[in-house]
Amino acid sequence: MSLSPCGIWARVRPAWRRDSWLAREQKDDEAHVQRSTRYFDEFRARQKKTIALFPSNGVSLKAAEQLLHLPDSVVEGPQAIAKGRKPLPPIDELLLAMGEPFPQPGWLPAAFSLLSQVTHSTPTGRAHMARYVDGTLRAHDISPEMLALALDVACLGSARLIGLSYLLLTRGDDTAKQYALGLEERALAVHNTARLVHWLD
């Protein structure tokens, strides 16, 4: 049974980039407030834009608002969007920041580009999804290099998401910090092993 990088990659790629950027240590509380405001303003703006698109496509405004309404158990906080808000940094900048702890800090933008080739079925991606084995063409059989890269990125993304979630849920207690650090160390161990196959530095 082949393992598709599309499924692995698509599940982890958006959230861990943004959450890692949000959780980076700041010089003071004011810098953290500014970054948090910028982060949440991005999602408020996206939600507002999405709701505005529904009526022009035959969905009532009330139905659109209900569709995106969060459960009552979720505390939404202020809904106002800061004037002159700054959007989140571009993807490459987020990926470079995520890769800083690694010996090869520039590897994540390259990984993003390569895995996206498979996700979007480009010629490069298709080449990595077909192989000749003993003279027989095997379609939809992922190459070892792309599988190693997909697993590498999936481990890092999962470690970040789980570690950050635990920190948020426990308000950053020491046990959560140690657990998150342990996940990062394991992701780095996977990276070092996977690099022997995908050779991406």
SULURTA-V575077 format. One record per residue. RES is the residue in one letter. SS is DSSP state (h for helix, s for strand, l for the rest). PHI is phi as a letter, one per 30 degrees, with the letter a starting at -180 (* if undefined). Layout:
RES,SS,PHI ; RES,SS,PHI
This chain:
M,l,* ; S,l,d ; L,l,c ; S,l,d ; P,h,d ; C,h,e ; G,h,d ; I,h,d ; W,h,d ; A,h,d ; R,h,d ; V,h,c ; R,h,d ; P,h,d ; A,h,d ; W,h,d ; R,h,d ; R,h,d ; D,h,d ; S,h,d ; W,h,d ; L,h,d ; A,h,d ; R,l,d ; E,l,d ; Q,l,c ; K,l,d ; D,l,a ; D,h,d ; E,h,d ; A,h,d ; H,h,d ; V,h,d ; Q,h,d ; R,h,d ; S,h,d ; T,h,d ; R,h,d ; Y,h,d ; F,h,d ; D,h,d ; E,h,e ; F,h,d ; R,h,d ; A,h,d ; R,h,d ; Q,h,d ; K,h,d ; K,h,d ; T,h,d ; I,h,d ; A,h,d ; L,h,d ; F,h,d ; P,h,e ; S,l,d ; N,l,c ; G,l,i ; V,l,c ; S,l,d ; L,h,d ; K,h,d ; A,h,d ; A,h,d ; E,h,d ; Q,h,d ; L,h,d ; L,l,c ; H,l,d ; L,l,d ; P,l,e ; D,l,d ; S,l,d ; V,l,c ; V,l,d ; E,l,d ; G,l,i ; P,l,d ; Q,l,c ; A,l,d ; I,l,c ; A,l,e ; K,l,d ; G,l,i ; R,l,e ; K,l,c ; P,l,d ; L,l,d ; P,l,d ; P,l,d ; I,h,e ; D,h,e ; E,h,d ; L,h,d ; L,h,d ; L,h,d ; A,h,d ; M,h,d ; G,h,d ; E,h,e ; P,h,d ; F,l,d ; P,l,d ; Q,l,c ; P,l,d ; G,l,c ; W,h,d ; L,h,d ; P,h,e ; A,h,d ; A,h,d ; F,h,e ; S,h,d ; L,h,d ; L,h,d ; S,h,d ; Q,h,d ; V,h,d ; T,h,e ; H,l,c ; S,l,h ; T,l,d ; P,h,e ; T,h,d ; G,h,d ; R,h,d ; A,h,d ; H,l,d ; M,l,c ; A,s,b ; R,s,b ; Y,s,c ; V,s,b ; D,l,h ; G,l,i ; T,s,c ; L,s,d ; R,s,c ; A,s,d ; H,l,i ; D,l,c ; I,l,d ; S,l,d ; P,h,e ; E,h,d ; M,h,d ; L,h,d ; A,h,d ; L,h,d ; A,h,d ; L,h,d ; D,h,e ; V,h,d ; A,h,d ; C,h,d ; L,h,d ; G,h,d ; S,h,d ; A,h,d ; R,h,d ; L,h,d ; I,h,d ; G,h,d ; L,h,d ; S,h,d ; Y,h,d ; L,h,d ; L,h,d ; L,h,d ; T,l,c ; R,l,h ; G,l,i ; D,l,d ; D,h,d ; T,h,d ; A,h,d ; K,h,d ; Q,h,d ; Y,h,d ; A,h,d ; L,h,d ; G,h,d ; L,h,d ; E,h,d ; E,h,d ; R,h,d ; A,h,d ; L,h,d ; A,h,d ; V,h,d ; H,h,e ; N,h,d ; T,h,d ; A,h,d ; R,h,d ; L,h,d ; V,h,c ; H,h,d ; W,l,h ; L,l,c ; D,l,c
